[in-house]
Amino acid sequence: MAVAAGILAVGYGGLVAFERPDPDASSRARERLLAVLPAPTSTATDVPRSTMLGPSVLAQRAARPALPPLLTLPGDLAEPLSLASPATHREVAIATSETSRPLVYRLPDGRVFVIQQTLADRGRPALVNWFEEGLIRGNTAQLYSAPVGPFRALVWWTEGPVTYYMYSATVAVRELVALTGSLR
């Protein structure tokens, strides 16, 4: 079998080495192909460019409402931190945008928590199996705590067109609820 393969390889090599290149071979092959293909019978016509029948889907989309001013705490209860500092970036666990604004506060004992305002259609901030319910600022609120995870303590409630998330890795849920009574 190896001898047959060797003879074929030598024969192919000889054909390639001794064959002279034909400069007109490709043009003859093209002519043969075109002779077999049917000639086009119709001429191409310009298709008119389509126009929109109505306004764009994006133009029909209602603009998102502007968020009301943020709720804040008095300076004697908690010190607001700059959002540009690395410490605040570590604390903010929910994505920020023009419709999701956080405020980071430090309590006098050094513990830190976040109040984040978003549009009311955002939904639950975390997939939780259970939570308690209560009242915050006259609105139904959900209270959640866990021993691990980004939200050790989480409180969220909706006021009109916005939802507020108040969360911390070091402040307990009951303390967060107590702080909501001082929000202005």
Secondary structure as GFF3:
##gff-version 3
##sequence-region A 1 184
A	DSSP	alpha_helix	2	18	.	.	.	ID=ss1
A	DSSP	alpha_helix	25	36	.	.	.	ID=ss2
A	DSSP	alpha_helix	57	60	.	.	.	ID=ss3
A	DSSP	beta_strand	79	81	.	.	.	ID=ss4
A	DSSP	alpha_helix	86	91	.	.	.	ID=ss5
A	DSSP	beta_strand	100	106	.	.	.	ID=ss6
A	DSSP	beta_strand	112	119	.	.	.	ID=ss7
A	DSSP	three_ten_helix	120	122	.	.	.	ID=ss8
A	DSSP	beta_strand	132	136	.	.	.	ID=ss9
A	DSSP	beta_strand	139	145	.	.	.	ID=ss10
A	DSSP	beta_strand	153	159	.	.	.	ID=ss11
A	DSSP	beta_strand	162	168	.	.	.	ID=ss12
A	DSSP	alpha_helix	173	180	.	.	.	ID=ss13
###
